[in-house]
């Protein structure tokens, strides 16, 4: 897991504005690129460039999902959704990965058909020029998307950036196929197209796996959970930490913590210690954490456990 940057409210607003510009630009640019790739690929006979159009269609689709999921994920928690709507991002990523696989098989079938039929038409060098322009554009988009996804801890933004990066890499593969065809390796373009479709399937599978982990309340890595534990232990008044349970919830983390305090404390005093522990967790993790801290007395008497839920969403 990448180390996250703690943002002020003003910085978070700027990042969301930047993310919105990124997703809208991605939709426009990706649809334009898909049309250009398909047209040029068809006219020049480049199966690799035609297959690469799928990357751009996928980029546009992922950007649309990112726009919708970011809007829904930002809606505050309410009585119907007390933990917020963060998991909508995992649902969006799952839908994105399944939909992507559909178009891939068509290009894969056509490319294999060309090889078995012995089609050896070398693609025109114009296809290589388009690949270079598309590769540069997608690399710039991916760089911006990774920045937004990292700072906002957004699965859909990160996946959208991953797709743009994959599109840029596919442009390099297209260029290899075009250059190879110019030197007499006429079937290289079809093999590149097959490689691209297989890579897209692998990318879809990886996205689906991450979304499933999100739905199943996948815990933080042990090192990150240890930071939360240690922050509570070092809080004055905390005698011990009975349990720390964490789970990813869209763009933030939910931590359910049970701390032990002295049985001689009043409820308000224990409450204050829990608040200090919550602040310590925020300062230690540098991520957006929603904490639910409960305390229990150290005399272990049955029926004396009290509970305090201290929800808070922090950068």
C-alpha positions, 0 to 999 in steps of 0.5 A: 500500500502506498503511503498516503498524504494527509490533506487539509480540507482546502487541499482535498477540494482542490484534488477533487476539482483536479480529479473531475477535470482529469476524468472529463478530459479522459472521456473526451480524449479517449473517445477521440483516440478510439475513433482515430485508432479504429479508422486508421487501423482499418485503413492501414491494415493494422490489427494491433492499432485496431486492438489498441482502440479497445484500450481507449474505449476502456479508458473512456468507460473507466473515466465515466465510472470514475465520475459517477462513483466519485460523486456518489462516494462523496455523499455524506453518511446518513441513517440508511448508509451509516458508513457512507457509500465508499463501496460504490467504487469497488462495484464500479471497478467490478463492472468495468472489468467484466464489460471490458472482457467482451470486446477483447474476445472479438479482436482476439478472434479476428487476429488469430483468424488473420494468422491462420489464414496467412494474411501478411499485409504490412500496416502503413507507417501512418499507424506508427505515427498515430501510435506515437501521438496516442502514447504521449497523450496517454502517458500525460493523462496517466501521470495526472490520474495517478496523482489524483488517485494517490492523494484521494485514495480512490480505487476508480481513479487509480484504475482509470490511470492504470488504463491510460498507462496500459494504453500508452504501453500498447502504443509502444507495442503497436509501433513495434508491430508497424516497424516490424512489418516495414522490415518484412515481419508482416505477421508481427502486427497480428501477434502484437494484437493478440498480446494486447488482447491477452494483456487487457484480459489480465488487466480486467482480472486484476481489477476484478480481484481488487474489487472483490477484496474491497467487497469482502472488507479486506484488512489493511496490511499488517504494517499499517494496522500495527501503526494504529495499534501502537498509536493507541498503546502510546496514548496516555491513559490507555492500559492496553489494546484488546483488538484492532480490526480494519477494513477498506471502505472505498477511499477510506479505512474503517478501524474498530478498536477496543482499548482498556482503561482504568476501572476507576475512571468516569465515563467522561474521562474514558471518553476523553482518552478515546478521543486522544487515541483517535487523534493519535491514530490520525497523526500516525497513519497519514490516511483517511480513517474512520475510527470507532473506539470502544473502551472497557475497564481493566477489572474484567467484570462482566457487564461493565463494558461501556461503548463509545463510537467516535466516527470521524473522517480525516485526511 
